[in-house]
């Protein structure tokens, strides 16, 4: 069975990755998640960051 993680949990882990206080491998081991999955979440977060910060007044 495939595990499902909440957006809140993913955000918490991605913020920890972005702090760069631990390696991806350390964080993956700590949470029991494959490092490739963490890298995927990080890429998704960075890709969607511009959309989240978009100035709504321009539309």
C-alpha positions in Angstrom: 0.0 0.0 0.0 1.3 3.4 -1.0 1.7 6.0 1.8 0.0 9.4 1.5 1.4 12.5 3.1 -0.5 15.7 3.9 0.5 19.0 2.3 1.3 20.3 5.8 3.8 17.4 6.4 5.4 17.9 3.0 5.8 21.6 3.6 7.4 20.9 7.0 9.9 18.5 5.4 10.7 20.8 2.5 11.4 23.7 4.8 13.8 21.5 6.7 15.5 20.6 3.4 15.8 24.3 2.5 17.4 25.2 5.8 20.3 23.0 4.8 21.2 22.1 8.3 21.0 18.4 7.5 21.6 16.4 4.3 18.8 15.0 2.3 19.9 11.6 3.4 19.7 12.5 7.0 16.2 13.9 6.6 15.1 10.9 4.6 16.4 8.6 7.2 14.7 10.6 10.0 11.3 10.5 8.3 11.6 7.1 6.7 11.1 8.5 3.2 13.3 7.8 0.1 15.6 10.7 -0.7 14.4 10.8 -4.3 10.9 11.5 -3.0 12.2 14.4 -0.9 14.0 15.8 -3.9 10.7 15.6 -5.9 8.8 17.5 -3.2 11.5 20.1 -3.1 11.4 20.6 -6.8 7.6 20.9 -6.7 7.7 23.4 -3.9 10.2 25.6 -5.7 8.4 25.4 -9.0 5.1 26.5 -7.5 6.6 29.2 -5.3 6.3 31.9 -8.0 2.6 31.1 -8.4 2.0 31.4 -4.7 3.8 34.7 -4.5 2.1 36.1 -7.7 0.7 39.6 -7.2 -3.0 39.3 -7.5 -3.5 43.0 -8.3 -2.1 42.6 -11.8 -4.9 40.3 -13.0 
